[in-house]
């Protein structure tokens, strides 16, 4: 019962804080864009990283970690609400079982008892979501659809592996995690597969979705003028990017290229 209250309070607080941060930061400063009024900027439905000059901004780390935190809470909240095994693991002394779960999760064995689909498809898709969160909060990131798959793009994609690894580790053994909510690693088998496969293969999934966006979705959009069908294509063929858009409180089918002309490819 105490854990359920903890999850609910944390989720409500994180959601409210994330909304407040986005409400404060989504509209760029009027000093940077004197030729546009606030209404014009709001109508553009783009974040400050989309519009600010590359030399004037750095990674929006606070927003990136808030969106990641919201994602982690949502995933673990779903587990707590829908999985009987997770609900059973929530009983007992919280901190004692949590510590035992962390030690169990860090044992030097690879397999965790999950099937191939969970370990090598679903978890990497989650890792790709963390990677998209990092990239879309980095104003210096390359949009491959506008700028191509350059050496700089792959170099920046490599950096997202670190952020994805942090996010996936927090999901596994963080304060709100599989270890703390359900005691995975203590009452259920755990392994190292998720710590490595989720971020590394996840970034590969992100690159794969970029390839689909560039070589399939963009080309089909030129031939298909039905906006609903085009939006559906984006959502279905880029699921991790779709989820990241939702976490950032954007339309799920949002693309930077819809609002900006001549994206900057080189600083």
C-alpha positions in Angstrom: 0.0 0.0 0.0 2.8 2.4 0.9 4.5 1.7 -2.4 1.3 2.3 -4.4 0.9 5.7 -2.7 4.6 6.4 -3.4 4.2 5.6 -7.1 1.0 7.7 -7.5 2.5 10.7 -5.7 5.7 10.5 -7.7 3.9 10.2 -11.0 1.6 13.1 -10.3 4.5 15.3 -9.2 6.7 14.4 -12.1 3.8 15.0 -14.6 3.0 18.4 -13.1 6.7 19.4 -13.1 7.2 18.2 -16.6 4.2 20.2 -17.8 5.4 23.3 -16.0 8.9 23.0 -17.5 7.6 22.6 -21.1 5.1 25.5 -20.6 8.1 27.7 -19.5 10.6 26.6 -22.1 8.7 25.6 -25.3 8.3 29.2 -26.6 11.6 30.8 -27.5 12.7 34.1 -26.2 11.3 37.1 -28.0 14.8 38.7 -27.9 16.0 36.0 -30.2 13.2 36.5 -32.7 12.1 40.1 -32.8 10.3 39.6 -36.1 7.9 37.1 -34.6 5.3 37.6 -31.9 4.5 35.1 -29.2 1.4 33.9 -30.9 3.3 33.1 -34.1 5.8 31.1 -32.2 3.2 29.2 -30.3 1.3 28.4 -33.6 4.5 26.9 -35.0 4.4 24.1 -32.4 8.2 23.8 -32.1 10.6 23.7 -29.2 13.3 26.2 -28.5 15.9 23.8 -29.8 14.3 23.8 -33.2 14.6 27.6 -33.5 17.5 28.9 -31.5 20.8 29.4 -33.3 23.1 26.4 -32.8 25.9 28.5 -31.3 23.6 30.0 -28.6 22.3 26.8 -27.0 23.4 23.5 -25.5 21.6 20.3 -24.7 18.4 20.8 -22.7 19.4 18.3 -20.1 16.7 19.1 -17.6 13.9 18.5 -20.2 15.7 15.4 -21.4 15.9 13.9 -17.9 12.3 14.9 -17.1 11.0 13.2 -20.2 13.1 10.2 -19.4 11.8 10.2 -15.8 8.2 10.4 -17.1 8.8 7.5 -19.5 10.3 5.4 -16.6 7.4 6.1 -14.3 4.8 5.3 -17.0 6.5 2.0 -17.8 6.8 0.9 -14.2 3.3 2.3 -13.4 1.9 0.0 -16.2 3.8 -3.0 -14.6 2.4 -2.2 -11.2 -1.2 -1.8 -12.5 -1.3 -4.8 -14.9 1.1 -7.5 -13.8 0.1 -9.8 -10.9 3.7 -10.9 -10.5 4.8 -7.3 -10.0 2.0 -6.6 -7.6 3.0 -9.7 -5.5 6.6 -8.4 -5.4 5.5 -5.1 -4.0 4.7 -6.7 -0.7 7.2 -6.8 2.2 9.9 -4.4 3.4 10.5 -1.9 0.6 14.1 -0.9 1.2 15.4 -4.3 2.3 13.8 -6.0 -0.8 15.0 -3.2 -3.1 18.6 -3.6 -2.0 18.4 -7.4 -2.4 16.9 -6.8 -5.9 19.8 -4.5 -6.9 22.4 -7.1 -5.8 20.5 -9.8 -7.7 20.3 -7.6 -10.9 24.1 -7.1 -10.9 25.1 -10.8 -10.8 27.4 -11.7 -13.6 25.1 -13.7 -15.7 23.7 -12.7 -19.1 20.2 -14.2 -19.4 17.2 -13.1 -17.3 14.6 -15.6 -18.3 12.7 -13.4 -20.7 12.0 -14.5 -24.3 13.7 -13.2 -27.4 11.0 -10.7 -28.3 11.2 -9.0 -24.9 15.0 -8.8 -24.7 15.9 -8.1 -28.3 12.8 -6.2 -29.7 10.8 -4.6 -27.0 13.6 -3.5 -24.7 15.7 -2.0 -27.6 12.6 -0.1 -28.7 12.5 1.4 -25.2 16.3 2.2 -25.6 15.5 3.9 -28.9 13.0 6.1 -27.1 15.7 7.2 -24.7 18.0 8.0 -27.6 15.3 10.0 -29.4 14.7 12.0 -26.1 18.4 12.9 -26.0 18.6 13.8 -29.6 15.5 15.9 -29.8 16.6 17.9 -26.8 20.0 18.6 -28.5 19.8 21.7 -30.7 23.1 20.6 -32.3 21.7 17.3 -33.5 21.5 16.4 -37.2 18.2 15.8 -38.8 19.0 13.1 -41.3 15.9 13.6 -43.4 17.0 17.2 -44.0 20.8 16.9 -43.8 21.6 13.3 -44.8 23.3 10.4 -43.0 26.6 12.1 -42.5 29.6 11.3 -40.4 28.5 13.9 -37.9 25.1 12.2 -37.7 26.6 8.9 -36.7 29.0 10.6 -34.3 26.0 12.2 -32.5 24.1 9.0 -32.6 26.9 7.3 -30.7 26.6 9.9 -28.0 23.0 8.9 -27.5 24.1 5.4 -26.5 25.4 6.9 -23.2 22.1 8.6 -22.4 20.1 5.5 -23.4 22.3 3.4 -21.1 21.6 5.8 -18.2 17.9 5.7 -18.9 17.7 1.9 -19.2 19.8 1.4 -16.0 17.5 3.7 -14.1 14.6 1.7 -15.4 16.2 -1.5 -14.2 17.6 -0.5 -10.8 16.7 3.2 -10.2 14.4 4.5 -7.4 11.3 3.8 -9.5 12.4 0.6 -11.4 11.9 -3.1 -11.9 14.1 -3.6 -8.9 12.1 -1.3 -6.6 8.6 -2.0 -8.0 8.2 -5.7 -8.1 11.7 -6.7 -6.9 13.0 -8.0 -10.2 16.4 -9.5 -9.3 15.3 -10.8 -6.0 12.0 -12.6 -6.5 12.5 -13.0 -10.2 15.5 -13.9 -12.3 17.6 -11.0 -13.6 20.6 -10.7 -15.9 22.9 -8.3 -17.7 21.2 -8.6 -21.1 19.0 -5.5 -20.5 21.9 -3.3 -19.4 23.8 -3.8 -22.7 21.2 -4.8 -25.4 18.7 -2.1 -24.5 21.0 1.0 -25.2 23.2 -0.5 -27.9 20.6 -2.2 -30.0 18.2 0.6 -29.1 20.4 3.2 -30.9 20.4 0.9 -33.9 16.6 0.9 -33.8 16.7 4.7 -33.7 18.9 4.8 -36.8 16.6 2.2 -38.5 13.6 4.5 -37.8 15.5 7.4 -39.3 16.2 5.4 -42.4 12.5 4.5 -42.7 11.6 8.2 -42.1 13.9 9.3 -44.9 13.6 6.6 -47.5 10.0 5.4 -47.0 7.9 7.9 -45.1 9.2 11.0 -46.8 8.9 9.6 -50.3 5.3 8.3 -49.6 4.3 11.7 -48.3 5.2 13.2 -51.6 2.7 10.9 -53.4 0.0 10.7 -50.7 -1.8 13.9 -49.9 -4.1 12.5 -47.3 -2.9 14.0 -44.0 -4.5 11.4 -41.8 -2.9 8.5 -43.7 0.5 10.3 -43.7 0.3 10.9 -40.0 -0.6 7.2 -39.4 2.5 6.2 -41.4 4.7 8.3 -39.3 3.2 6.9 -36.0 3.3 3.2 -37.1 6.7 3.2 -38.8 8.5 5.3 -36.2 7.0 4.0 -32.9 9.9 5.2 -30.6 9.9 8.7 -32.1 6.1 8.7 -31.7 6.4 7.9 -28.0 9.1 10.6 -27.5 6.9 13.2 -29.1 4.1 12.2 -26.7 6.5 12.5 -23.8 7.4 16.0 -25.0 3.7 16.9 -25.2 3.9 17.2 -29.0 1.6 15.6 -31.6 2.7 12.0 -32.0 3.4 12.5 -35.7 5.4 15.7 -35.2 8.5 16.3 -37.4 10.7 19.4 -37.2 10.8 19.5 -41.0 7.0 20.4 -41.1 7.6 23.8 -39.6 11.1 24.9 -40.6 12.5 25.7 -44.0 16.1 25.1 -44.7 17.2 23.3 -41.5 20.8 24.2 -40.5 23.0 21.2 -41.2 26.3 22.6 -40.2 27.1 25.0 -37.4 
